[in-house]
Amino acid sequence: MNHLHFKTIQSTQDYLRQQEANKAEDTIISCDQQTQGHGQRSNKWDADENTLCLSFTLEPNEQLSLTSLEVGVLLTQYFSQNHAIELKLKWPNDILTSNREKVAGILIHNANDRLIVGVGINYFKRKQKVINDKYHLEYGHLFEKSFELDKMHEAHKIVTFIKKNRISATDVIQKWNNHCIHLNQKISLVESELTTQGEFIGIGAAGEALIKTSNKINKFYTGSIRF
């Protein structure tokens, strides 16, 4: 597996997307600092020296649309097994602490017959408090005390763990629902200019959000959840 690590880079995702057309082998791009990272819905992923940013190539899950949810499940397993930190999942691609603070996000792009997965993880407390005003989600961190983090080594460990522990579509759905922080809770789902309020009852076969309203179960494939 080819692994390139940079002191500073604009975007690990952009770099890998530009290089992928000429590469046949699996690749990891990681960095000490990322200056122009991407988040969901064209948002910027703000990162400082306390954040690990990486991108890597990955074969799709047997159910393509479940791949980002599978990565979320595997990341919760990684931090549970390697750092004894229990994390939760928020639909579709956010990883939260039990206090509902966002500590990681996942972004996926198609690249021929493979996918490019981008991950940003807040290991330590940011120098400034950051709140995503549009979606009302405060950012948190994994560790209260800072330590010397070898970002290249940690990125390699994460990607190796994900590739060695792939799970079936059925297991993705079950395990994702088990880690969901808003399962069976009242939520609001915002999609474009429309807001649907109801009970989040899990994800469907394609990873869609299942929202129960007064008279039916609604399926959503895009949008953002508030609770």
Secondary structure, 3 states (H helix, E strand, C coil): CEEEEEEEECCHHHHHHHHHCCCCCCEEEEEEEECCEECHHHCEECCCCCEEEEEEEECCCCCHHHHHHHHHHHHHHHHHHHHCCCCEEECCCEEECCCCCEEEEEEEEEECCEEEEEEEEECCCCCCCCEECCCCEEECCCCCCCCCCCHHHHHHHHHHHHHHCCCCHHHHHHHHHHHECCCCCEEEEEECCEEEEEEEEEECCCCCEEEECCCCEEEECCCEEEC
